[in-house]
Amino acid sequence: MTGIPPGIFSLADHALHARQVLDANAQAYFNGGAADEITLRENLQAWQRLRLATRVLQPLAGGHTRVHLLGRTLAHPILVAPMAHQRLAHPDGERATALAAAALGAGLVLSTQASTPLEDAARLVLGEADRGPLWFQLYLQPDRGFTQALVQRAEAAGYEALVLTVDAPVSGVRDRERRTGFALPPGMGAVNLEGMTLPAPRPLQSGQSPLFDDLLTHAPTWDDIGWLRAITRLPVLLKGITHPLDARLALEHGAAGVIVSNHGGRTLDTLPPTAELLPDVVQALDGALPVLVDGGIRRGTDVLKAMALGASAVLVGRPIVHGLANAGAQGVAHVLRLLRDELEMAMALCGCRQLSDASSVLYRPARG
Ligand SMILES: Cc1cc2nc3c(=O)[nH]c(=O)nc-3n(C[C@H](O)[C@H](O)[C@H](O)COP(=O)(O)O)c2cc1C
């Protein structure tokens, strides 16, 4: 057992300490974003900019953070976002994250590109009585037969929903990674994709684009949502929805929920921060589907603000990796504990007994 290093009292402290633990290669991968990292920075700032309103002397006894999501009651609305290659942060990787999430009642979304077999992570979570939901994040692979087999593995292992990531048909312009010369160390890779064959590159005519005329010919489209739903009994959530029209399309194509996400600022730079994108998506869906959100959530007050804007739950990314780097499973558990405690304190101080009443906690100045 490693124990939490002294002096860590917030997710920002975890981030700071992780800089001393992770090497430059891992830092570029985990902490970096796309291009000038404007979206990456603004994701945090947008939650910080929102102001809370407090009501005093409200009865608070019996208050709680419980929420309902996809037919389940969860102890709180915090899930671990899917993040690839977690063994780069700590030798225990996704196993530690899974254990900690289950112990803290947090949902776990395992990445397609996890560095741990999906069955191993599931086994650690499923035995925990008070665990949160267990979901598998899916990137549709060019080989649809392989994708189908992967989905069947996830179903057989006990995953309860698929989170199809739709915002990364190409990875972003990762300047920070390129400057550092980021590479996965030998022996580390996306173990759940082993055995997959990539399509041979297409011969291109002069003037053709390797992106549009080769790579993107395999990229999923709305038609593939129907295909995916037909091959699985699991609910499918779409991750990476930012446009209200896409939220409506998600509903029309039978998605079970959407996740408002700009991939933590790692794909398209200068996308607006998710705190700004969330309200329009919530409005477009008008309660027809649960709307989750991620990107820049670093405080319990951020969680409360997301719920006030109509989110059903939130996902947390990089802070989990920082906790993992700092103290393995204990570090991840500490990050989740801090967020939960902060959420409860924020609710109490706003006079909010339950998250279904959260819409009143945002400060909206009276217009004169
Ligand atoms: C290191 C890293 C790896 C990621 N890998 C994936 C992935 O494999 N699949 C995916 O859908 N999203 C991936 N994401 C995006 C996260 O799921 C999430 O959208 C984002 O991290 C949320 O922002 P935050 O880090 O500010 O909390 C990754 C993010 C990071 C930081």
PDBQT file of the ligand as one rigid body, heavy atoms in Angstrom, charges set to zero:
ROOT
HETATM    1  C1  LIG A 401      -5.180  10.171 -21.307  1.00  0.00    +0.000 C 
HETATM    2  C2  LIG A 401      -6.575  10.163 -21.842  1.00  0.00    +0.000 A 
HETATM    3  C3  LIG A 401      -7.011   9.087 -22.610  1.00  0.00    +0.000 A 
HETATM    4  C4  LIG A 401      -8.305   9.070 -23.092  1.00  0.00    +0.000 A 
HETATM    5  N1  LIG A 401      -8.742   7.966 -23.781  1.00  0.00    +0.000 NA
HETATM    6  C5  LIG A 401     -10.027   7.925 -24.191  1.00  0.00    +0.000 A 
HETATM    7  C6  LIG A 401     -10.527   6.751 -24.819  1.00  0.00    +0.000 A 
HETATM    8  O1  LIG A 401      -9.829   5.752 -24.983  1.00  0.00    +0.000 OA
HETATM    9  N2  LIG A 401     -11.836   6.761 -25.225  1.00  0.00    +0.000 N 
HETATM   10  C7  LIG A 401     -12.658   7.853 -25.036  1.00  0.00    +0.000 A 
HETATM   11  O2  LIG A 401     -13.815   7.818 -25.402  1.00  0.00    +0.000 OA
HETATM   12  N3  LIG A 401     -12.196   8.962 -24.425  1.00  0.00    +0.000 NA
HETATM   13  C8  LIG A 401     -10.920   9.021 -24.005  1.00  0.00    +0.000 A 
HETATM   14  N4  LIG A 401     -10.470  10.125 -23.342  1.00  0.00    +0.000 N 
HETATM   15  C9  LIG A 401     -11.409  11.244 -23.053  1.00  0.00    +0.000 C 
HETATM   16  C10 LIG A 401     -12.089  11.048 -21.693  1.00  0.00    +0.000 C 
HETATM   17  O3  LIG A 401     -12.978   9.964 -21.717  1.00  0.00    +0.000 OA
HETATM   18  C11 LIG A 401     -12.890  12.297 -21.252  1.00  0.00    +0.000 C 
HETATM   19  O4  LIG A 401     -13.758  12.669 -22.288  1.00  0.00    +0.000 OA
HETATM   20  C12 LIG A 401     -12.018  13.497 -20.862  1.00  0.00    +0.000 C 
HETATM   21  O5  LIG A 401     -10.796  13.082 -20.296  1.00  0.00    +0.000 OA
HETATM   22  C13 LIG A 401     -12.769  14.374 -19.862  1.00  0.00    +0.000 C 
HETATM   23  O6  LIG A 401     -12.040  15.514 -19.568  1.00  0.00    +0.000 OA
HETATM   24  P1  LIG A 401     -11.149  15.700 -18.242  1.00  0.00    +0.000 P 
HETATM   25  O7  LIG A 401      -9.913  14.901 -18.457  1.00  0.00    +0.000 OA
HETATM   26  O8  LIG A 401     -10.903  17.173 -18.246  1.00  0.00    +0.000 OA
HETATM   27  O9  LIG A 401     -11.963  15.237 -17.060  1.00  0.00    +0.000 OA
HETATM   28  C14 LIG A 401      -9.177  10.166 -22.845  1.00  0.00    +0.000 A 
HETATM   29  C15 LIG A 401      -8.720  11.232 -22.070  1.00  0.00    +0.000 A 
HETATM   30  C16 LIG A 401      -7.442  11.231 -21.558  1.00  0.00    +0.000 A 
HETATM   31  C17 LIG A 401      -7.020  12.385 -20.705  1.00  0.00    +0.000 C 
ENDROOT
TORSDOF 0
